[in-house]
């Protein structure tokens, strides 16, 4: 029984460390690729403040928007220019999304987005 508990504890601590690594990596990538338009703490942004309660997007929606911004922006009915397409690997996008999600712990209390997730 002790071995099982020890194994589970070791597995969970390793998993938590990997999640933290992804979030830390995502923060660096966000600062280098996104922060010039998406400030976290102020409203003086070109793009939406990702920590505000008005930013109501799921991980899938954020991932889709970062990957194909013009298409998703169009699908959501935004007439203005979308953000530029960034040259990011899928691992980079995953880390950025994990970082953004870590800042949005309040969103469990928010309503769902007005428009459904864009299907690719």
Backbone as ProteinMPNN parsed JSONL, in Angstrom:
{"seq_chain_A": "XXXXXXXXXXXXXXXXXXXXXXXXXXXXXXXXXXXXXXXXXXXXXXXXXXXXXXXXXXXXXXXXXXXXXXXXXXXXXXXXXXXXXXXXXXXXXXXXXXXXXXXXXXXXXXXXXXXXXXXX", "coords_chain_A": {"N_chain_A": [[0.821, -1.192, 0.0], [1.941, 1.24, 0.807], [3.822, 1.56, -1.196], [2.227, 1.968, -3.431], [0.989, 4.409, -2.8], [3.264, 6.019, -2.63], [4.159, 5.811, -5.289], [2.019, 7.032, -6.672], [2.187, 9.596, -5.574], [4.717, 10.386, -6.495], [4.262, 10.322, -9.266], [2.272, 12.34, -9.505], [3.691, 14.584, -8.566], [5.663, 14.805, -10.517], [4.061, 15.272, -12.761], [2.89, 17.731, -12.024], [5.205, 19.324, -11.994], [5.871, 19.289, -14.718], [3.66, 20.648, -15.789], [4.02, 23.157, -14.596], [6.458, 23.837, -15.792], [5.634, 24.108, -18.47], [3.91, 26.303, -18.194], [5.698, 28.282, -17.31], [7.43, 28.394, -19.517], [5.56, 29.194, -21.393], [4.981, 31.743, -20.427], [7.358, 33.157, -20.986], [7.375, 32.929, -23.793], [4.973, 34.282, -24.318], [5.622, 36.878, -23.417], [7.591, 37.513, -25.292], [6.261, 37.342, -27.767], [3.581, 38.185, -27.651], [2.961, 40.135, -25.724], [3.365, 42.78, -26.514], [1.037, 43.641, -27.655], [-0.986, 42.577, -26.063], [-1.429, 43.425, -23.08], [-1.27, 42.422, -19.697], [-2.089, 43.644, -17.328], [-3.128, 46.242, -17.71], [-5.479, 48.44, -19.416], [-4.66, 49.558, -21.742], [-4.265, 48.433, -24.49], [-3.552, 46.981, -27.702], [-4.702, 44.615, -28.516], [-7.124, 42.431, -26.825], [-7.144, 42.485, -23.206], [-5.876, 39.802, -21.662], [-6.385, 38.92, -19.112], [-8.683, 40.012, -18.23], [-12.178, 40.004, -17.259], [-13.761, 40.165, -19.437], [-12.56, 38.755, -21.402], [-13.347, 35.924, -22.586], [-12.607, 33.044, -23.352], [-12.099, 29.647, -24.324], [-9.509, 27.142, -23.857], [-9.222, 25.768, -26.274], [-10.32, 27.609, -28.085], [-8.567, 29.778, -27.813], [-6.206, 28.582, -28.678], [-6.918, 28.024, -31.358], [-7.276, 30.641, -32.28], [-4.713, 31.77, -31.995], [-3.317, 30.184, -33.76], [-4.63, 30.44, -36.292], [-5.382, 33.325, -36.816], [-6.739, 35.228, -38.563], [-8.802, 33.779, -39.799], [-10.333, 32.829, -37.575], [-11.005, 35.239, -36.348], [-12.598, 36.349, -38.333], [-14.655, 34.403, -38.359], [-15.771, 34.901, -35.882], [-16.971, 37.245, -36.389], [-15.621, 39.673, -36.335], [-14.858, 42.724, -37.69], [-12.659, 44.334, -37.872], [-9.061, 44.403, -38.36], [-7.399, 41.341, -37.752], [-5.172, 39.835, -35.353], [-1.66, 39.488, -36.191], [-0.423, 36.603, -37.982], [1.506, 34.361, -36.218], [4.734, 32.887, -36.192], [4.832, 30.181, -34.783], [5.593, 27.117, -33.134], [3.624, 24.109, -32.607], [4.048, 23.228, -30.008], [4.941, 25.592, -28.81], [2.616, 27.163, -29.014], [0.906, 25.625, -27.415], [2.153, 25.955, -24.895], [1.887, 28.747, -24.523], [-0.906, 28.957, -24.42], [-1.41, 27.466, -22.091], [-0.171, 29.129, -20.226], [-1.762, 31.486, -20.471], [-4.203, 30.413, -19.652], [-3.56, 29.847, -17.002], [-3.642, 32.347, -15.89], [-6.268, 32.938, -15.838], [-8.011, 31.961, -13.811], [-10.412, 32.735, -12.774], [-12.344, 32.25, -14.675], [-14.025, 30.039, -14.478], [-16.317, 30.848, -13.337], [-17.495, 32.403, -15.187], [-19.776, 33.14, -17.886], [-20.411, 31.172, -20.838], [-18.712, 31.75, -23.995], [-20.172, 34.005, -26.39], [-20.36, 33.231, -29.07], [-20.093, 29.985, -30.602], [-17.364, 27.599, -30.439], [-14.984, 27.736, -33.034], [-14.833, 25.493, -35.679], [-12.277, 23.493, -37.038]], "CA_chain_A": [[0.0, 0.0, 0.0], [2.836, 2.401, 0.853], [4.457, 1.695, -2.508], [1.227, 2.553, -4.327], [0.854, 5.826, -2.426], [4.511, 6.666, -3.037], [4.152, 5.884, -6.755], [1.048, 8.056, -7.061], [2.758, 10.892, -5.186], [5.808, 10.68, -7.428], [3.64, 10.626, -10.557], [1.611, 13.647, -9.43], [4.684, 15.654, -8.447], [6.278, 14.932, -11.843], [3.06, 15.906, -13.617], [2.798, 19.136, -11.616], [6.433, 19.995, -12.445], [5.757, 19.478, -16.166], [2.676, 21.715, -16.011], [4.681, 24.414, -14.222], [7.447, 24.127, -16.839], [4.894, 24.614, -19.632], [3.415, 27.644, -17.869], [6.865, 29.18, -17.302], [7.846, 28.535, -20.915], [4.512, 29.989, -22.024], [5.133, 33.141, -20.01], [8.465, 33.721, -21.771], [6.894, 33.048, -25.176], [3.968, 35.344, -24.336], [6.323, 38.161, -23.315], [8.339, 37.753, -26.532], [5.437, 37.322, -28.976], [2.193, 38.642, -27.489], [2.788, 41.21, -24.738], [3.369, 44.125, -27.101], [-0.364, 43.99, -27.951], [-1.882, 42.06, -25.024], [-0.937, 43.678, -21.733], [-2.041, 41.653, -18.73], [-2.564, 44.403, -16.179], [-3.757, 47.529, -18.014], [-6.44, 48.43, -20.519], [-4.056, 50.226, -22.9], [-3.808, 47.347, -25.35], [-4.031, 46.879, -29.078], [-5.596, 43.455, -28.425], [-7.788, 42.344, -25.521], [-6.422, 42.148, -21.988], [-6.211, 38.391, -21.476], [-6.744, 38.618, -17.735], [-9.95, 40.662, -17.892], [-13.346, 39.133, -17.278], [-14.392, 40.226, -20.759], [-11.861, 37.813, -22.273], [-13.973, 34.651, -22.228], [-12.302, 32.046, -24.373], [-11.591, 28.364, -23.846], [-8.165, 26.817, -24.352], [-9.341, 25.426, -27.697], [-10.547, 28.833, -28.847], [-7.32, 30.551, -27.808], [-5.276, 27.853, -29.55], [-7.351, 28.255, -32.742], [-7.051, 32.045, -32.628], [-3.273, 31.993, -32.137], [-2.87, 29.433, -34.928], [-5.227, 30.996, -37.525], [-6.104, 34.503, -36.314], [-7.641, 35.88, -39.527], [-9.984, 32.932, -39.975], [-11.143, 32.824, -36.36], [-11.528, 36.597, -36.195], [-13.685, 36.438, -39.306], [-15.74, 33.537, -37.896], [-16.408, 35.538, -34.73], [-17.653, 38.439, -36.859], [-14.849, 40.897, -36.133], [-14.603, 43.382, -38.972], [-11.332, 44.955, -37.849], [-7.938, 43.504, -38.626], [-7.065, 40.403, -36.686], [-3.751, 39.886, -35.013], [-0.837, 38.853, -37.227], [-0.108, 35.188, -37.814], [2.828, 34.22, -35.609], [5.444, 31.68, -36.592], [5.043, 29.43, -33.549], [5.375, 25.673, -33.224], [2.458, 23.675, -31.827], [4.479, 23.209, -28.602], [4.94, 26.986, -28.356], [1.214, 27.57, -28.854], [0.414, 24.909, -26.236], [2.7, 26.604, -23.698], [1.259, 30.067, -24.388], [-2.289, 28.73, -23.988], [-1.356, 27.056, -20.681], [0.14, 30.337, -19.455], [-2.958, 32.33, -20.454], [-5.188, 29.731, -18.807], [-3.154, 29.975, -15.593], [-4.006, 33.696, -15.451], [-7.716, 33.094, -15.917], [-8.675, 31.04, -12.89], [-11.759, 33.244, -12.517], [-13.28, 31.989, -15.762], [-15.005, 29.007, -14.172], [-17.548, 31.518, -12.923], [-17.998, 33.218, -16.292], [-20.663, 32.515, -18.866], [-19.751, 30.711, -22.06], [-18.626, 32.756, -25.048], [-21.395, 34.243, -27.143], [-20.327, 32.396, -30.277], [-19.485, 28.679, -30.341], [-15.999, 27.357, -30.899], [-14.8, 27.582, -34.473], [-14.384, 24.139, -36.032], [-11.268, 23.441, -38.103]], "C_chain_A": [[0.868, 1.262, 0.0], [3.493, 2.643, -0.506], [3.489, 2.341, -3.498], [1.08, 4.044, -4.052], [2.095, 6.6, -2.845], [4.569, 6.831, -4.557], [3.2, 6.966, -7.253], [1.583, 9.444, -6.737], [3.865, 11.317, -6.143], [5.26, 11.062, -8.802], [3.022, 12.024, -10.547], [2.614, 14.788, -9.321], [5.405, 15.878, -9.778], [5.333, 15.64, -12.803], [2.94, 17.393, -13.3], [4.025, 19.918, -12.088], [6.388, 20.248, -13.949], [4.777, 20.598, -16.501], [3.308, 23.065, -15.702], [5.729, 24.818, -15.253], [6.771, 24.698, -18.083], [4.4, 26.029, -19.394], [4.567, 28.642, -17.89], [7.367, 29.439, -18.719], [6.842, 29.407, -21.669], [4.6, 31.454, -21.664], [6.231, 33.828, -20.82], [8.027, 33.93, -23.224], [5.863, 34.162, -25.308], [4.648, 36.713, -24.305], [7.033, 38.51, -24.627], [7.464, 37.909, -27.775], [4.09, 38.028, -28.859], [2.047, 39.918, -26.661], [2.796, 42.613, -25.336], [1.95, 44.574, -27.45], [-1.334, 43.587, -26.842], [-1.255, 42.245, -23.649], [-1.839, 42.957, -20.746], [-2.707, 42.545, -17.687], [-3.253, 45.726, -16.491], [-4.719, 47.395, -19.183], [-5.878, 49.087, -21.775], [-3.428, 49.197, -23.828], [-4.278, 47.55, -26.777], [-5.051, 45.736, -29.127], [-6.214, 43.385, -27.04], [-6.831, 41.979, -24.388], [-6.813, 40.722, -21.626], [-6.605, 38.024, -20.055], [-8.098, 39.217, -17.349], [-11.111, 39.676, -17.969], [-14.062, 39.17, -18.615], [-13.732, 39.27, -21.748], [-12.328, 36.411, -21.902], [-13.737, 33.621, -23.32], [-11.747, 30.781, -23.729], [-10.172, 28.156, -24.378], [-8.205, 26.514, -25.844], [-9.507, 26.67, -28.553], [-9.286, 29.684, -28.919], [-6.316, 29.903, -28.756], [-5.63, 28.094, -31.02], [-7.043, 29.683, -33.17], [-5.569, 32.334, -32.845], [-2.756, 31.324, -33.412], [-3.359, 30.034, -36.245], [-6.049, 32.233, -37.179], [-7.09, 35.129, -37.298], [-8.93, 35.083, -39.693], [-10.892, 32.981, -38.755], [-11.766, 34.192, -36.131], [-12.722, 36.804, -37.118], [-14.898, 35.626, -38.849], [-16.479, 34.126, -36.697], [-17.06, 36.867, -35.106], [-16.923, 39.737, -36.609], [-14.497, 41.489, -37.492], [-13.186, 43.97, -39.032], [-10.252, 43.914, -38.139], [-7.71, 42.58, -37.441], [-5.586, 40.553, -36.359], [-2.946, 39.191, -36.105], [-0.645, 37.365, -36.938], [1.321, 35.098, -37.295], [3.445, 32.9, -36.04], [5.818, 30.897, -35.334], [4.807, 27.945, -33.794], [4.137, 25.306, -32.408], [2.806, 23.583, -30.34], [4.496, 24.615, -28.017], [3.514, 27.459, -28.086], [0.627, 26.919, -27.609], [0.885, 25.595, -24.956], [2.077, 27.978, -23.464], [-0.171, 29.918, -23.875], [-2.324, 28.313, -22.518], [-1.064, 28.261, -19.784], [-1.089, 31.233, -19.347], [-4.013, 31.713, -19.543], [-4.844, 29.865, -17.326], [-3.504, 31.347, -15.024], [-5.512, 33.875, -15.325], [-8.472, 32.136, -15.003], [-10.111, 31.466, -12.584], [-12.773, 32.767, -13.549], [-14.241, 30.836, -15.504], [-16.345, 29.62, -13.781], [-18.174, 32.314, -14.061], [-18.946, 32.422, -17.176], [-19.837, 32.063, -20.061], [-19.659, 31.842, -23.067], [-19.936, 32.845, -25.83], [-21.462, 33.342, -28.372], [-19.665, 31.059, -29.949], [-18.069, 28.596, -30.896], [-15.965, 27.152, -32.403], [-14.256, 26.184, -34.737], [-13.377, 24.217, -37.165], [-11.341, 22.12, -38.807]], "O_chain_A": [[0.578, 2.226, -0.708], [3.693, 3.787, -0.914], [3.894, 3.172, -4.311], [1.051, 4.848, -4.983], [1.989, 7.714, -3.359], [4.983, 7.879, -5.052], [3.543, 7.73, -8.155], [1.446, 10.367, -7.54], [3.934, 12.477, -6.548], [5.736, 12.011, -9.425], [3.228, 12.801, -11.478], [2.413, 15.847, -9.917], [5.723, 17.015, -10.126], [5.754, 16.507, -13.57], [2.894, 18.22, -14.21], [3.894, 21.057, -12.536], [6.82, 21.304, -14.41], [5.035, 21.405, -17.394], [3.146, 24.015, -16.469], [5.878, 26.002, -15.558], [7.266, 25.654, -18.682], [4.463, 26.867, -20.293], [4.423, 29.737, -18.433], [7.689, 30.574, -19.072], [7.225, 30.251, -22.48], [4.327, 32.319, -22.497], [6.05, 34.954, -21.285], [8.281, 34.982, -23.81], [5.871, 34.904, -26.291], [4.292, 37.604, -25.077], [7.067, 39.675, -25.024], [7.884, 38.544, -28.742], [3.517, 38.429, -29.872], [1.115, 40.694, -26.873], [2.282, 43.544, -24.717], [1.69, 45.775, -27.531], [-2.394, 44.196, -26.7], [-0.625, 41.331, -23.118], [-3.052, 42.893, -20.947], [-3.795, 42.219, -17.211], [-3.908, 46.288, -15.613], [-4.763, 46.363, -19.853], [-6.578, 49.16, -22.785], [-2.205, 49.105, -23.935], [-5.284, 48.214, -27.023], [-6.127, 45.878, -29.708], [-5.874, 44.185, -26.169], [-5.847, 41.265, -24.585], [-7.975, 40.466, -21.311], [-7.109, 36.926, -19.818], [-8.601, 38.955, -16.257], [-11.036, 38.653, -18.651], [-14.884, 38.3, -18.901], [-14.285, 39.003, -22.815], [-11.767, 35.784, -21.004], [-14.627, 33.373, -24.134], [-11.028, 30.833, -22.732], [-9.702, 28.901, -25.238], [-7.331, 26.948, -26.594], [-8.908, 26.778, -29.623], [-8.972, 30.248, -29.967], [-5.658, 30.588, -29.539], [-4.743, 28.341, -31.837], [-6.6, 29.914, -34.295], [-5.207, 33.06, -33.77], [-1.855, 31.848, -34.066], [-2.596, 30.128, -37.206], [-7.278, 32.197, -37.242], [-8.183, 35.523, -36.892], [-10.02, 35.654, -39.724], [-12.102, 33.157, -38.895], [-12.935, 34.287, -35.758], [-13.736, 37.373, -36.715], [-16.032, 36.096, -38.938], [-17.672, 33.881, -36.516], [-17.635, 37.541, -34.252], [-17.533, 40.805, -36.663], [-13.906, 40.818, -38.337], [-12.597, 44.087, -40.106], [-10.51, 42.711, -38.157], [-7.814, 42.986, -36.284], [-4.858, 41.302, -37.009], [-3.493, 38.39, -36.863], [-0.7, 36.933, -35.787], [2.236, 35.69, -37.868], [2.739, 31.91, -36.23], [6.96, 30.939, -34.877], [3.928, 27.566, -34.568], [3.66, 26.109, -31.607], [1.947, 23.833, -29.494], [4.112, 24.816, -26.865], [3.24, 28.077, -27.057], [-0.069, 27.573, -26.832], [0.095, 25.792, -24.033], [1.772, 28.332, -22.326], [-0.598, 30.666, -22.996], [-3.193, 28.77, -21.775], [-1.645, 28.393, -18.707], [-1.426, 31.693, -18.256], [-4.644, 32.415, -18.753], [-5.739, 29.983, -16.488], [-3.649, 31.496, -13.811], [-5.973, 34.867, -14.76], [-9.483, 31.564, -15.411], [-10.931, 30.641, -12.179], [-13.975, 32.876, -13.305], [-15.199, 30.673, -16.259], [-17.386, 28.971, -13.887], [-19.274, 32.845, -13.909], [-18.915, 31.191, -17.203], [-18.71, 32.515, -20.264], [-20.44, 32.792, -23.007], [-20.697, 31.881, -25.914], [-22.507, 32.763, -28.67], [-18.768, 31.006, -29.107], [-17.647, 29.417, -31.711], [-16.822, 26.472, -32.968], [-13.313, 25.749, -34.076], [-13.597, 24.928, -38.146], [-10.574, 21.873, -39.738]]}, "name": "protein", "num_of_chains": 1, "seq": "XXXXXXXXXXXXXXXXXXXXXXXXXXXXXXXXXXXXXXXXXXXXXXXXXXXXXXXXXXXXXXXXXXXXXXXXXXXXXXXXXXXXXXXXXXXXXXXXXXXXXXXXXXXXXXXXXXXXXXXX"}
